[in-house]
Amino acid sequence: PDTLWIYGQEFLDRFNGLCPDVQIKGYPTRGIFVYSSDLFKTLFMQEMCKAGVLIGPSWFYNKFLHDEIQNVISVATAVIKKIKSGRVGVEGLPPASPFAEKVRST
């Protein structure tokens, strides 16, 4: 258990050092992604998925992620550079939660 906490904190520090527009807030073993804007969130999730790394609203550190840390950091770095350079645009509809949309509409 302590090992996951230590490695999780290492990953958080590295990831959160990439760009202030996307951060992981929470504990070293679990948290949520926080974005500077809905547009950055949409582009980041879209481009990470296209690069083979599925990003959702929550984050959990586990053994599988530990084996993929450098890959995730490398992909995120490349995606952030693409977004910052303006080389990507929204493709399709932005991510939405059907449950949250239903709750907001009532």
C-alpha positions in Angstrom: 0.0 0.0 0.0 2.8 2.5 0.9 4.4 1.7 -2.4 1.3 2.8 -4.4 1.1 6.0 -2.4 4.8 6.8 -3.1 4.6 6.0 -6.8 1.3 7.7 -7.1 2.7 10.9 -5.7 5.6 10.7 -8.1 3.2 10.4 -11.0 1.1 13.3 -9.7 4.1 15.5 -9.4 5.3 14.7 -12.9 1.8 15.0 -14.5 0.9 18.2 -12.7 4.2 19.7 -13.7 3.3 19.4 -17.4 0.8 22.2 -17.8 -1.4 24.3 -15.5 -4.4 23.8 -17.9 -4.8 20.1 -16.8 -4.1 19.0 -13.3 -5.0 16.0 -11.2 -6.3 17.0 -7.8 -6.8 14.5 -4.9 -4.7 11.8 -3.3 -1.7 10.0 -4.7 -3.9 7.0 -5.4 -7.0 8.6 -6.6 -8.3 12.0 -7.8 -10.0 14.0 -10.5 -8.8 15.8 -13.6 -9.3 19.6 -13.3 -9.1 21.7 -16.5 -8.7 25.4 -17.1 -11.6 25.4 -19.5 -14.2 23.2 -21.1 -12.4 23.6 -24.5 -9.1 22.4 -23.0 -10.9 19.5 -21.4 -12.5 18.4 -24.6 -9.3 18.7 -26.7 -7.2 16.9 -24.1 -9.6 14.0 -23.7 -10.1 13.7 -27.4 -6.4 13.8 -28.3 -5.4 11.5 -25.5 -8.0 9.0 -26.7 -6.8 9.3 -30.3 -3.2 8.6 -29.0 -4.4 5.4 -27.2 -4.7 6.7 -23.7 -8.3 6.8 -22.4 -8.9 9.7 -20.0 -12.0 10.0 -17.9 -13.1 12.4 -15.2 -11.4 10.4 -12.4 -7.9 9.0 -11.9 -6.8 6.0 -10.0 -3.2 4.9 -9.5 -2.6 1.2 -9.9 0.0 -1.4 -10.9 -0.9 -1.1 -14.6 -0.4 2.6 -14.6 2.9 2.2 -12.8 4.1 0.2 -15.8 2.9 2.9 -18.2 3.9 6.1 -16.4 6.5 7.2 -19.0 4.1 6.4 -21.9 1.3 8.5 -20.3 3.6 11.4 -19.5 5.0 11.3 -23.1 1.6 11.2 -24.7 0.2 13.9 -22.5 3.2 16.1 -23.3 2.7 15.7 -27.0 -1.0 16.3 -26.7 -0.5 19.5 -24.7 1.9 20.8 -27.3 -0.6 20.1 -30.1 -3.3 21.9 -28.2 -1.1 24.9 -27.3 0.0 25.2 -30.9 -3.6 25.4 -32.2 -3.1 22.3 -34.4 -6.2 20.5 -33.1 -9.9 21.3 -33.1 -13.0 19.6 -31.6 -14.1 16.6 -33.6 -17.7 15.7 -32.9 -19.6 16.5 -29.7 -17.8 17.4 -26.5 -17.8 14.9 -23.7 -20.9 15.0 -21.6 -22.5 13.0 -18.8 -26.0 11.9 -19.7 -26.8 11.5 -16.0 -25.6 15.1 -15.2 -27.5 16.5 -18.2 -30.7 14.8 -17.0 -30.3 16.1 -13.4 -29.6 19.7 -14.6 -32.6 19.7 -16.9 -35.1 18.9 -14.1 
